[in-house]
Amino acid sequence: MSLKKENQKIEKQGYTLELNISDDKLHVSAIVLKEKNVEEEFPFTIEDVYELLKKNKIKYGIIDVNISELINEKIIATPVIVAEGIPAKDGRDAVIEYYFNVDKVPIIEEDEKGQVDFREIHKYESVQKGSLLARKIPATKGIDGKNVFGQKIPAKDGKDILLLAGKNTEYSEDHLSIYAVRTGIPVKQGYKIHVLEKLEVPEVSYKTGNIHFGGTIEVMKDVAPGFLIEAHNIIIRGHADNVDLKATGKIILHKGISGGKKHSVVARETIRSPFFEGYEIISDEDLIVEDYLLNCEVHVEGNIELTNPAKGYILGGKVVAGKSITAYILGSKMTGVKTKISAGISPKREKEYIELKKSIIQNRENLEKLEKNELYLKNLQYKMGKRFPKNKEKLLKKIQFAITRLKDFINDCEEKMEEIECYFKKSSPAQIIVKNRTYPNVEIEIGKLRYKINSILGPGVFKVDAEKNKIVFESKI
């Protein structure tokens, strides 16, 4: 809307009342100017201002109080805002907040001493079932404005952005949030969010850091020494020496594993590998090895089987299976290498039994000390009678309470030991099958019975003769 310049002012007695309209048509100011040497009184009235506004078709946002102030205070040479529009307010664009490391930027953390373990860079982030992965803050509508001429000023609505639930994810009821329906690795692909149950990495090294993952991880090449993988299932196609592996499911090694006994391979399900050397191995199910177990500490709840007829040997260390053991060779021609083979007892139960036994011995010693203190305080109480101090009386009660609790604890431990002993007696008869040869310096244990090998034995089975209550070797030649 264009206005003639002469319509924007009124002149009286050497004074000029002028309106100025901003370019955006949102503000109108009025100013009174006075010519030099003019002695007449301020000539303008409130009606003059309203008339000038009307002549300029200004009808919205008129500020009456400012107009009154301009006239009543006879303000000269100072602009006063007399009308004001409302600017349009554009809507806010939608925003997505992510609750996982979308860009896979390594997260480096310091310990309490300010040191950084660069193996723990958390590049691959795992989420649990039910975890919030992303939340969209919706776009908002724009709010139209109005200029001083009463014309609408259109506002822009905020732009929406897609948030799509992909594999193993689901929407919230309002479709504004996405949650994981399975444990795994969260990834963003385009507008979609997925949770991958299987993670494939070329290698595990300082490039990846230690892996902590709730699904299956498959390493296509090697795992560098000193690194840790924790996952549900672990598959390693390359070499993995001096590493630690922990799985809530199974572990499959394609090229074997070797290292010092400070490293371990632990799984709740079956472990498979061509060989193990110098490792601690723990499984709640079975252990299947192709070539050999060399100087390993093995505790397996199920069966142990060595499958390669050309090798298939166990040499050195201690190998314990809750059920049976099958191998081609036990021990070696080399003298001085002791090999202990144990079957038919759950390693977990045996460990629990040993810990209970240690705990009973320790707590009986503690009980003896408490009972000596109790006896001393009782004798003192008897001698002093009513003069026995209250603090000593409180201490005596505390000691007596502790004695009662400790006796109950020891009784519980003894009952648990008896249960485990019954399990040892009733556990199903296990056997150790040797398909080729057993050498001296091998100690066989089935249940709580022992059998030491003093000469070379051929193919056969070690088992328990229930009537004689001893281990016998049944030759299969």
Secondary structure, DSSP 4 states (H G I P E B T S, - for coil): ----GGGGEEEETTEEEEEEE-TTSSEEEEEEEE-TT--SPP---HHHHHHHHHHTT--SSB-HHHHHHHHHTT--SS-EEEEE-B--BPPPPPEEEESS-TT-PPP--B-TTS-B-TT----S--B-TT-EEEEEE-----B-EE-TTS-EE--PPPPP---EE-TTEEE-TTSSEEEESSSBEEEEETTEEEEESEEEES-BSTTT-SEE-SSEEEESS-B-TT-EEEESEEEE-S-B-S-EEEESS-EEESS-EE--TT-EEEESS-EEEEEEES-EEEESS-EEEEEEEEEEEEEESS-EEE--TTS-EEEEEEEEESS-EEEEEES-SSTT--EEEEESS-HHHHHHHHHHHHHHHHHHHHHHHHHHHHHHHHHHHHHHGGGS-HHHHHHHHHHHHHHHHHHHHHHHHHHHHHHHHHHHHHSPPPEEEEEEEE-SSEEEEETTEEEE--S-B-SEEEEEETTTTEEEEEE--
